[in-house]
């Protein structure tokens, strides 16, 4: 008997209604601004960024109607209200998820897909949340031994750039949708900021934005004493809410990729801008964002990450990316809340290697005085006492976040390959705990013409993966 198999790695809606599609985003002012800025920089930088731009065009070329892309918020609201008329034959097909999800012990360097952010429930020691580039948000209730998706974020395979719990009431969770690290060219959908008041069971959009509007949300920041006060660092500025996201005020109008709060004085905030022409800066406010002061200005630095030393909270670290090479451009320290800076730039802090516009990590070790991680393509740990640098082995390349879980005293990192953990970055290898995460970004699917239950896929930064005899295996990394 002939058996037909349909493989689908991205499902779109066959919709005609104009209000379900937004404006043409292939010719936005910001796109041209970015491309023109990059053309003035090093040729290797152009080649790297053009790769992102080509991915963007490839993603959207089959997802437009009359040169317009889906308006995700309107589609989501229609979907939620069950107003869409689905094709009955298409929906009647019994779809089976094939993966890949399994990490083979024989292929520890292979990955599942990109993790942008990692967060821990303050009241539940075993609960870990992660946000993927285009695979939604996932949750583990057993320290990463198994994972399950947050249903709402599986809608249209939206990306997640950040997740934050209210410290006062951890049932309140905010998530920034979209893929900020991937930028406007990532090809990942966004419906703005979403909020849950029941630990992720139900969600609602609260910040009216879409990727198609050129709106990217990099980081969220909660006030530790008031669950209704939060800040959002976006490519259009810092937005501030005092009523749980019902209303928003624009505080600082720059592309902001990093925002931090002084742990002992919640009125003191720091923010770092990202300027493609190299004129990036660091800002500080002493009144919770009512007034911002520029405390450091650069002439040839693009992306910046700032970090606060928890044990010495007046001490700051700063890493910046060079305009010409998109590599390590500067590493600074401040011991007085940014009033003055000491240049500590050293090649041993370089983990960026030419793609700092895409991913840049700086994380202060809360267990050790002034020790820290720097990350880009690779990850380094810098011991302040011994002055030694430890290049981290085994994790997949391209680091997007590093954090520390106080519940189990483990370090966690998110890469283009998934999530990993480590107890001692100076002596131990990182452990891959991505098993069960269905977050692979698939470019192409090729069924085997002779064995129609076998197939190969081409993935983002995880090579060619083959499904044979119900087992996925990387055949080209």
Beta strands, then each sheet from edge to edge (+ up, - down):
strand 1: 64-65
strand 2: 68-69
strand 3: 115-120
strand 4: 128-132
strand 5: 137-140
strand 6: 148-149
strand 7: 160-165
strand 8: 173-177
strand 9: 193-196
strand 10: 204-207
strand 11: 217-223
strand 12: 226-234
strand 13: 237-241
strand 14: 249-252
strand 15: 256-261
strand 16: 269-273
strand 17: 281-285
strand 18: 293-297
strand 19: 301-308
strand 20: 316-322
strand 21: 328-334
strand 22: 342-343
strand 23: 361-364
strand 24: 372-375
strand 25: 379-383
strand 26: 388-391
strand 27: 399-405
strand 28: 410-415
strand 29: 418-422
strand 30: 431-432
strand 31: 442-447
strand 32: 455-459
strand 33: 464-468
strand 34: 471-476
sheet 1: 1+ 2-
sheet 2: 3+ 4- 5+ 6-
sheet 3: 7+ 8- 9+ 10-
sheet 4: 11+ 12- 13+ 14-
sheet 5: 15+ 16- 17+ 18-
sheet 6: 19+ 20- 21+ 22-
sheet 7: 23+ 24- 25+ 26-
sheet 8: 27+ 28- 29+ 30-
sheet 9: 31+ 32- 33+ 34-
end
